Structure formats: structure tokens, C-alpha cells
Amino acid sequence: MEEILLKNCKLILDAVCLRKNKDILIREGKIEEIGEGLSTSGISIDCKNLLVIPCFFNGHTHSPMSLFRGIAEDLPLHKWLEEKVWPLEKRLNAEHMYIGAKFSAMEMLKSGFSGCADMYFNMDYVAKAFIELNFRGVLCEGIFDFFDKSETDKKAKIALDMHKRLISLNSKLIKSSFGPHATYTCSRELLEIIAEYSQEYNSLVQIHVAETMEEQNQCIERYGMREVELLDKVGLCNERCVYAHGNWFSEKEYELMKKGKVAIVQNTISNLKLASGSTADLRRLINEGIRCCLGTDGPASNNSLDPFEMMKFSSLLQKYMHKDPSVLSSKDIFRLATYEAYKIFYPEIKIGLIEKSYVADLALYDLNEIRMKPLISDDGQHIINHLVYSCSGMKAKYVIVNGEISVFDYRLAKENEDEIIKKFEKAFEDLIINF
């Protein structure tokens, strides 16, 4: 792993502090030193007109679904799933998963994400795509048994086999987790088995929870209780559990989540697009001491994988929900998209800040970009205001993940972008013929 020196960084900003005109030396995947006049025998990048921030981390997505972008629109969630997505998914093969994931990882990297929490199928192929581009993944095989008892043990075995397969990759970029899809697609018995696996392997569990009121009503009709109450009873309301969406919680559910120390990933854009009527109440979650971060959701329901859109929409909808423009500051949102996301998914390592001994996941942006003007360079809040409210669509000039360059001068450093796009378009053609 070659040393990297970020020389003369004009601005260095994270959730804690702002620095100016410093060098950052990266060695063996970590920030070795931050100072002045540093040198290296490795790669040196002139950063005199660049802003350096921690990479964003996408707390919830389905990366292979880039293949479905734009072909299932303007529908409520369950109609979207049952009439469009699930029939299309029956046509997918492992190679489709691989190229769809690779295309999405390319989009995320070029925007400034270092990685994502990803739930889909054939996740060893997704892992392969991520590793090839030097992109992080907290991966889980999405499983369903649709309350068919003959399928429960089979799906549990698939989940465990994939979990072991991902662990066996022995990659610092890939972290395995479990992924029961939701309470409306997984039986209580399957959820209980996954809870046992999570405890045995000390592994995270990703699951969709309270995305729509319809899900809550189905849970009440089936079990006589709401979703978080059910998850608490089956052993999936604890510090290893990450709930995607979390739009419709009762007072009792907030109490259970706080006690269990679960985490919530808000997915505002897909919630708005599917007209679920709400999104996770970040102000309430923070006030309750419940861990939370931001996600894009999949590229079929967002439809972009843009951290700046993710932050802006999240902020605006919170203001609207609370009828208070000051309910969350742009600094709060930026922190959720960076440091807090890493704390949820990587509590075992030091990552998400630009400090000595922290893992080097860094995104660098051109300060001459029109969206960054005007700029008060001594005011970290002003810079963050731009990042949250002004920078939708902005691309990173350099991205460093785990101390290695993934994006160099706006282009992928590891692979040919044109070849990825060509293979992606061919896979899309294969999928939509006769659909």
C-alpha cells in the first residue's frame, strides 16, 4: 500500500473542526500525520484549491437495482414491488447483480461516498464488484420466506452460507451482516433464526421497518402488535440492529428502540417519491438518544446515489415536518451523513473524522466549483451550508478509501469507466427484452 501525501490542503473539514493549509500523510490505510512541510516517497497530490472532508457513507441501498432505474415509476410501494420490481428480479442472474452493483459503486465513489450498507442477492458478486473498485460494503443477503414454512429453513441457510462466504473473503472493504427483508415478507420463525445468528456471530442485522403505515397495520393484524414490538420479542431490537426507513413509530416503539440501542437509517428521497407520507423523525431520534444516519435507498426508488441530494432533502423535509427551519442545522445533517454513519456500521474502528490514527476515507472537492461560491474560508459553518444546500450533483476530484485512491482526477483509479458503462447497458438490454 503506497503512501499518499495530500499537500497544502486549503481546507480540511469534518464534523468536529476546520483546518487550513495543512498536509495529510496517509500510510498503511490510516492518517499518519496532519501538519506542515510533510514529505513522502509515495504519491503526492497538490491540494491548494481543494476541500478535504471525510467520505460520506450511504446507510441503506440496494446497489444492483441501478438496472431498474427509471422503469418503475409513479407507483405506491407495494404496487411498485409486486407489479414491477419482483417480476424483474426473477430475470436477474449473478452477472446482472455484479455489473449493477459495480455501476452503482462507480456513481457513489465519484460523488464522494466511501461505501454503503447494501441489501440484495448474490452478495458475493456485489462484494467482488466493490473490492475491484476499492469501495466499502456492509453487505447482507436479502431473504424472504413469505410465511411459507417449507421455505423458512432454506432461506435461513442461504443467509448463513452467504454470511460465511463474505467473511471468508477476508477483505477490509467488506463487512458481512444479515438481511431479513421486513416483517411483512419474513415469518416470525425466520426472524427468530436470524436473531440467533446475529448473536452467535456478533453481526449487524439490516431490515426494513415502518416504511409505510400499511406495514404496521399488517403486523398488527397478523401478530396483534406493531413492528418494533414484534422485533423486540424475536430478538431483533438491540445494538446490532439497523432499521431502514423508520417512518411510523409509536411512543412505545420509541421506548423500545431507545432501550435496545437500535439504529435508524432515514431515506427521505425514496420516502417522498413513494408517497409514504413521512420520513424518519431525526430530531425526535436524536433527542431520544437513538442512533441515526442517512441513506439514499436503492437507485430504482431514489433515483440517484448523490450524498448532497440525500442531505438536502433530509434537511428540508425535517424543517417541513416540524414547521421549524432551525429544527436541525446543516452541521447536524453533515454529521449524520459522515461520522454518525460510520459509528453505526463500523463501531470497531476509528473512522469518520480527519484525525491522526483514523482510517483514511477522504473525499476531495474543487473549491473553484461554482456551487462552492461565494466562500468564507474561515467559517466552517458556511462551508457546510454549501455542502448541504448548494452542492447537489457535485463530483469529487479525488476519493481515498481505506488509504488507497479510488477516484483520481474525477475518474475511477482502478478500472475503465467506459467499459463498466458498456457492460451495464448490455445487462439492461438483456433484462428488459420481452418484459
C-alpha positions as CSV (number, residue, x, y, z in Angstrom):
1,M,0.0,0.0,0.0
2,E,1.7,3.2,-1.2
3,E,2.0,6.3,1.0
4,I,-0.2,9.2,-0.1
5,L,0.6,12.9,0.8
6,L,-2.2,15.4,0.4
7,K,-0.1,18.5,0.1
8,N,-1.2,22.1,1.1
9,C,-4.8,21.2,1.7
10,K,-6.5,24.6,1.6
11,L,-9.4,23.4,3.8
12,I,-9.9,20.3,5.9
13,L,-13.3,19.9,7.4
14,D,-15.1,17.2,9.4
15,A,-17.9,17.0,11.9
16,V,-15.6,18.4,14.6
17,C,-13.2,21.0,13.3
18,L,-11.9,23.1,10.4
19,R,-8.2,23.3,9.5
20,K,-6.4,25.4,6.8
21,N,-3.3,24.9,4.7
22,K,-2.2,21.6,6.2
23,D,-0.6,18.4,4.8
24,I,-2.2,15.0,5.4
25,L,0.1,12.0,5.3
26,I,-1.6,8.6,4.8
27,R,0.3,5.4,5.5
28,E,-1.0,1.8,5.7
29,G,-4.6,2.8,5.3
30,K,-4.6,5.4,8.1
31,I,-3.9,9.1,8.7
32,E,-0.3,9.1,9.9
33,E,0.1,12.8,10.4
34,I,-1.5,16.2,9.9
35,G,0.9,19.1,9.8
36,E,3.1,21.3,7.6
37,G,6.0,20.6,5.4
38,L,5.4,16.9,5.3
39,S,7.1,14.7,2.7
40,T,6.7,11.3,1.1
41,S,8.4,8.9,-1.3
42,G,4.9,7.8,-2.4
43,I,2.1,9.7,-4.2
44,S,1.8,13.4,-3.7
45,I,-1.3,15.4,-4.6
46,D,-1.4,19.2,-4.7
47,C,-4.5,20.2,-2.7
48,K,-4.0,24.0,-2.7
49,N,-7.5,24.6,-4.2
50,L,-9.3,21.6,-2.6
51,L,-11.6,20.9,0.3
52,V,-10.9,17.7,2.1
53,I,-13.8,16.0,4.1
54,P,-14.4,12.5,5.4
55,C,-16.2,10.4,2.8
56,F,-19.9,10.1,3.1
57,F,-21.3,6.7,3.9
58,N,-24.6,5.5,2.5
59,G,-26.6,3.9,5.3
60,H,-29.1,2.0,3.1
61,T,-29.3,1.0,-0.6
62,H,-29.7,-1.9,-3.0
63,S,-26.9,-1.3,-5.4
64,P,-27.7,-3.8,-8.2
65,M,-31.1,-2.0,-8.7
66,S,-29.4,0.6,-10.8
67,L,-30.5,-1.7,-13.6
68,F,-34.2,-0.8,-12.8
69,R,-33.6,2.9,-12.7
70,G,-36.5,4.8,-14.4
71,I,-38.6,1.8,-15.5
72,A,-40.9,1.5,-12.4
73,E,-42.1,5.0,-11.5
74,D,-45.1,6.8,-10.0
75,L,-46.4,3.9,-8.0
76,P,-47.1,3.2,-4.3
77,L,-44.6,0.9,-2.6
78,H,-46.4,-2.4,-2.7
79,K,-47.7,-2.0,-6.2
80,W,-44.1,-0.9,-7.2
81,L,-42.8,-4.1,-5.7
82,E,-45.4,-6.6,-6.7
83,E,-46.0,-5.4,-10.3
84,K,-42.6,-4.1,-11.3
85,V,-39.7,-4.9,-9.1
86,W,-40.3,-8.5,-8.1
87,P,-41.2,-9.7,-11.6
88,L,-38.0,-8.0,-12.9
89,E,-35.9,-9.6,-10.1
90,K,-36.9,-13.0,-11.3
91,R,-35.0,-12.3,-14.5
92,L,-31.8,-11.3,-12.7
93,N,-28.7,-13.5,-12.7
94,A,-25.5,-13.2,-10.7
95,E,-23.7,-11.4,-13.5
96,H,-26.5,-8.8,-13.6
97,M,-26.0,-8.3,-9.9
98,Y,-22.3,-7.8,-10.4
99,I,-22.5,-5.2,-13.1
100,G,-25.4,-3.4,-11.5
101,A,-23.5,-3.2,-8.2
102,K,-20.3,-2.0,-10.0
103,F,-22.2,0.7,-11.8
104,S,-23.7,1.9,-8.5
105,A,-20.4,1.8,-6.7
106,M,-18.9,3.9,-9.5
107,E,-21.7,6.5,-9.1
108,M,-21.3,6.6,-5.3
109,L,-17.5,6.8,-5.4
110,K,-17.5,9.7,-7.9
111,S,-19.9,11.6,-5.7
112,G,-17.8,11.1,-2.5
113,F,-19.2,8.0,-0.8
114,S,-16.6,5.6,0.5
115,G,-19.1,2.8,0.9
116,C,-22.7,1.7,1.6
117,A,-24.8,-0.7,3.6
118,D,-26.3,-2.9,0.9
119,M,-29.1,-5.5,0.9
120,Y,-29.7,-7.6,-2.2
121,F,-29.0,-11.0,-3.7
122,N,-25.8,-12.8,-4.7
123,M,-23.9,-10.6,-2.5
124,D,-20.6,-12.3,-3.1
125,Y,-20.8,-10.9,-6.6
126,V,-21.6,-7.5,-5.2
127,A,-18.6,-7.8,-2.9
128,K,-16.4,-8.7,-5.9
129,A,-17.6,-5.5,-7.7
130,F,-16.9,-3.3,-4.6
131,I,-13.5,-4.8,-4.0
132,E,-12.4,-4.2,-7.6
133,L,-13.3,-0.5,-7.3
134,N,-11.9,-0.1,-3.8
135,F,-15.3,0.6,-2.3
136,R,-16.7,-0.4,1.2
137,G,-19.7,-2.6,1.7
138,V,-21.6,-3.7,4.8
139,L,-23.4,-6.4,2.9
140,C,-26.3,-8.7,3.6
141,E,-28.2,-11.3,1.5
142,G,-31.8,-10.2,1.4
143,I,-34.1,-13.1,2.4
144,F,-37.9,-13.7,2.4
145,D,-40.0,-16.7,3.1
146,F,-43.4,-15.1,2.7
147,F,-44.7,-17.1,5.7
148,D,-44.2,-20.4,3.8
149,K,-42.9,-22.8,6.5
150,S,-41.3,-25.0,3.8
151,E,-39.1,-22.1,2.8
152,T,-38.0,-20.9,6.3
153,D,-35.1,-23.2,6.9
154,K,-33.9,-22.9,3.3
155,K,-33.8,-19.1,3.4
156,A,-32.1,-19.1,6.8
157,K,-29.4,-21.4,5.4
158,I,-28.9,-19.1,2.4
159,A,-28.4,-16.2,4.8
160,L,-25.9,-18.1,6.9
161,D,-24.0,-19.5,3.9
162,M,-23.6,-16.1,2.4
163,H,-22.6,-14.6,5.7
164,K,-19.7,-17.2,5.9
165,R,-18.8,-16.6,2.3
166,L,-18.4,-12.9,2.7
167,I,-16.4,-13.3,5.9
168,S,-14.1,-15.8,4.1
169,L,-13.2,-13.0,1.6
170,N,-11.0,-11.6,4.4
171,S,-11.3,-8.1,2.9
172,K,-11.0,-4.9,4.9
173,L,-13.6,-3.4,2.5
174,I,-16.3,-6.0,3.1
175,K,-18.2,-6.5,6.3
176,S,-20.9,-9.1,6.5
177,S,-24.3,-8.7,8.1
178,F,-27.7,-10.4,8.0
179,G,-30.7,-9.1,5.9
180,P,-34.2,-10.3,6.7
181,H,-36.2,-8.1,4.3
182,A,-39.1,-7.0,6.5
183,T,-41.8,-8.2,8.9
184,Y,-44.3,-8.4,6.0
185,T,-42.1,-10.7,4.0
186,C,-40.4,-12.8,6.7
187,S,-42.1,-15.1,9.1
188,R,-41.6,-14.8,12.9
189,E,-39.7,-18.1,12.8
190,L,-37.3,-16.8,10.2
191,L,-36.8,-13.6,12.1
192,E,-36.0,-15.6,15.3
193,I,-33.4,-17.7,13.4
194,I,-31.7,-14.5,12.1
195,A,-31.7,-13.1,15.6
196,E,-29.9,-16.2,16.8
197,Y,-27.3,-15.9,14.0
198,S,-26.7,-12.3,14.8
199,Q,-26.0,-13.0,18.4
200,E,-23.8,-16.0,17.6
201,Y,-21.7,-14.2,15.1
202,N,-22.0,-10.7,16.7
203,S,-23.1,-9.4,13.3
204,L,-25.3,-6.5,12.3
205,V,-28.8,-7.1,11.0
206,Q,-30.3,-4.8,8.4
207,I,-34.1,-4.8,8.0
208,H,-36.8,-2.5,6.6
209,V,-39.1,-1.3,9.4
210,A,-42.1,1.1,9.4
211,E,-41.6,2.3,5.9
212,T,-45.4,2.6,5.4
213,M,-48.4,2.6,7.7
214,E,-49.7,-0.4,5.7
215,E,-46.7,-2.5,7.0
216,Q,-47.6,-1.5,10.6
217,N,-51.2,-2.4,10.1
218,Q,-50.3,-5.8,8.6
219,C,-48.1,-6.5,11.6
220,I,-50.9,-5.5,14.0
221,E,-53.4,-7.7,12.1
222,R,-51.0,-10.7,12.0
223,Y,-49.5,-10.5,15.4
224,G,-51.6,-8.1,17.5
225,M,-48.6,-5.7,17.8
226,R,-46.6,-3.2,15.9
227,E,-43.3,-3.9,14.1
228,V,-40.8,-2.9,16.7
229,E,-42.8,-4.7,19.4
230,L,-42.5,-7.9,17.3
231,L,-38.9,-7.3,16.6
232,D,-38.2,-6.9,20.3
233,K,-39.9,-10.2,21.1
234,V,-37.9,-12.1,18.4
235,G,-34.6,-10.7,19.5
236,L,-34.1,-8.0,16.8
237,C,-34.3,-4.8,18.9
238,N,-30.7,-4.4,20.1
239,E,-27.4,-2.6,19.3
240,R,-26.7,-4.9,16.4
241,C,-29.9,-4.0,14.5
242,V,-30.2,-1.3,11.9
243,Y,-33.7,-0.3,10.8
244,A,-34.1,1.2,7.3
245,H,-36.8,3.9,7.0
246,G,-38.5,4.1,10.4
247,N,-41.2,6.5,9.3
248,W,-44.1,5.4,11.5
249,F,-43.3,4.7,15.1
250,S,-45.5,4.8,18.2
251,E,-44.4,6.1,21.6
252,K,-43.9,2.5,22.8
253,E,-41.7,1.8,19.8
254,Y,-39.5,4.8,20.6
255,E,-39.1,3.5,24.1
256,L,-38.2,0.0,22.9
257,M,-35.7,1.3,20.4
258,K,-34.0,3.6,22.9
259,K,-33.8,0.7,25.4
260,G,-32.5,-1.7,22.8
261,K,-30.0,0.8,21.3
262,V,-31.0,0.2,17.7
263,A,-30.0,2.5,14.8
264,I,-32.3,4.0,12.2
265,V,-31.4,5.0,8.6
266,Q,-33.5,7.7,7.2
267,N,-34.3,7.5,3.4
268,T,-36.1,10.8,2.7
269,I,-36.0,10.9,-1.1
270,S,-37.4,7.4,-1.7
271,N,-40.0,8.1,1.1
272,L,-41.1,11.2,-0.8
273,K,-41.1,9.5,-4.2
274,L,-43.2,6.6,-2.9
275,A,-45.5,9.0,-1.1
276,S,-45.2,7.1,2.2
277,G,-46.4,10.2,3.9
278,S,-43.5,10.7,6.3
279,T,-39.8,10.0,6.9
280,A,-37.8,9.2,10.0
281,D,-38.0,12.0,12.5
282,L,-34.4,12.8,13.0
283,R,-35.0,15.4,15.7
284,R,-37.0,13.0,17.7
285,L,-34.5,10.2,17.3
286,I,-31.6,12.5,18.3
287,N,-33.5,13.8,21.3
288,E,-34.2,10.3,22.4
289,G,-30.6,9.3,22.1
290,I,-31.4,6.8,19.3
291,R,-28.5,6.4,16.8
292,C,-29.4,7.5,13.2
293,C,-27.8,8.3,9.9
294,L,-28.8,8.9,6.3
295,G,-29.3,6.7,3.2
296,T,-30.3,7.1,-0.4
297,D,-32.3,3.8,-0.7
298,G,-31.9,1.9,-4.0
299,P,-31.3,3.6,-7.3
300,A,-34.6,2.3,-8.5
301,S,-36.6,4.2,-5.9
302,N,-34.4,7.4,-5.4
303,N,-33.2,7.5,-8.4
304,S,-29.8,9.0,-7.8
305,L,-27.0,8.0,-5.4
306,D,-26.0,11.5,-4.5
307,P,-24.9,12.4,-1.0
308,F,-25.6,16.1,-1.5
309,E,-29.2,15.4,-2.6
310,M,-29.5,13.0,0.3
311,M,-28.5,15.7,2.8
312,K,-30.5,18.5,1.3
313,F,-33.8,16.6,1.0
314,S,-33.3,15.2,4.5
315,S,-32.9,18.7,5.9
316,L,-35.7,20.3,4.0
317,L,-38.3,17.6,5.0
318,Q,-37.3,17.8,8.6
319,K,-38.0,21.6,8.5
320,Y,-41.3,21.0,6.9
321,M,-42.4,18.2,9.3
322,H,-41.6,20.3,12.3
323,K,-42.6,23.6,10.8
324,D,-39.3,24.9,12.2
325,P,-36.4,26.0,9.9
326,S,-34.0,25.6,12.8
327,V,-35.0,22.0,13.8
328,L,-31.7,20.6,12.5
329,S,-28.7,22.6,11.4
330,S,-26.7,21.8,8.3
331,K,-23.9,20.7,10.6
332,D,-26.2,18.2,12.2
333,I,-27.1,16.8,8.8
334,F,-23.5,16.7,7.6
335,R,-22.5,14.8,10.8
336,L,-25.2,12.2,10.2
337,A,-24.0,11.7,6.6
338,T,-20.4,11.1,7.7
339,Y,-19.3,10.5,11.3
340,E,-22.6,9.1,12.7
341,A,-23.0,6.7,9.8
342,Y,-19.5,5.3,10.3
343,K,-20.2,4.9,14.1
344,I,-23.3,2.8,13.3
345,F,-21.7,0.5,10.8
346,Y,-18.0,0.4,12.0
347,P,-18.1,0.8,15.8
348,E,-15.0,-1.4,16.0
349,I,-12.6,1.0,14.2
350,K,-11.6,4.7,14.3
351,I,-13.2,6.2,11.2
352,G,-15.2,9.2,10.1
353,L,-13.0,12.0,11.3
354,I,-9.9,13.6,9.9
355,E,-7.6,12.9,12.8
356,K,-4.3,11.1,13.4
357,S,-4.6,7.3,13.5
358,Y,-8.1,7.4,11.9
359,V,-8.8,5.2,8.8
360,A,-8.3,7.4,5.7
361,D,-11.6,7.5,3.9
362,L,-11.4,11.0,2.4
363,A,-13.2,12.9,-0.4
364,L,-11.6,16.0,-2.0
365,Y,-13.6,18.6,-3.9
366,D,-12.5,21.6,-6.0
367,L,-13.2,24.8,-4.2
368,N,-13.4,26.6,-7.6
369,E,-16.6,24.6,-8.3
370,I,-19.4,27.1,-8.9
371,R,-21.6,25.5,-6.2
372,M,-19.0,26.4,-3.6
373,K,-19.1,30.2,-4.3
374,P,-19.1,32.6,-2.6
375,L,-17.0,31.1,0.2
376,I,-16.0,32.4,3.6
377,S,-13.0,30.1,4.0
378,D,-12.5,30.8,7.8
379,D,-16.1,29.8,8.5
380,G,-16.7,26.0,8.7
381,Q,-20.4,26.5,9.1
382,H,-20.5,28.5,5.8
383,I,-18.7,25.6,4.0
384,I,-21.1,23.0,5.5
385,N,-24.0,25.1,4.4
386,H,-22.8,24.9,0.8
387,L,-22.3,21.1,1.1
388,V,-25.8,20.5,2.4
389,Y,-27.8,23.1,0.4
390,S,-25.9,24.0,-2.7
391,C,-23.8,21.1,-4.0
392,S,-26.3,18.6,-5.5
393,G,-24.6,16.8,-8.3
394,M,-21.1,17.8,-7.4
395,K,-18.4,15.3,-8.1
396,A,-15.3,14.5,-6.1
397,K,-11.9,15.2,-7.7
398,Y,-10.2,12.5,-5.6
399,V,-11.6,9.8,-3.3
400,I,-9.4,7.8,-0.9
401,V,-10.9,4.6,0.7
402,N,-9.0,2.7,3.3
403,G,-5.9,4.6,2.4
404,E,-6.0,3.8,-1.3
405,I,-7.0,6.1,-4.2
406,S,-10.4,5.1,-5.7
407,V,-11.0,8.2,-7.8
408,F,-8.1,10.2,-9.3
409,D,-8.8,13.5,-11.1
410,Y,-12.6,12.7,-11.4
411,R,-12.0,9.2,-12.9
412,L,-12.0,5.8,-11.4
413,A,-8.5,4.8,-10.5
414,K,-8.9,1.0,-10.6
415,E,-11.0,0.3,-13.7
416,N,-12.1,1.8,-17.0
417,E,-15.4,3.6,-16.6
418,D,-16.4,3.3,-20.3
419,E,-16.1,-0.5,-20.1
420,I,-18.3,-0.6,-17.0
421,I,-21.0,1.5,-18.7
422,K,-20.8,-0.6,-21.8
423,K,-21.4,-3.8,-19.8
424,F,-24.1,-2.2,-17.7
425,E,-26.0,-1.1,-20.8
426,K,-25.8,-4.7,-22.2
427,A,-27.1,-6.1,-19.0
428,F,-30.0,-3.6,-19.0
429,E,-30.9,-4.7,-22.6
430,D,-30.9,-8.3,-21.5
431,L,-33.3,-7.6,-18.7
432,I,-35.9,-5.5,-20.5
433,I,-36.3,-7.6,-23.6
434,N,-39.9,-9.1,-23.6
435,F,-40.6,-7.6,-20.2
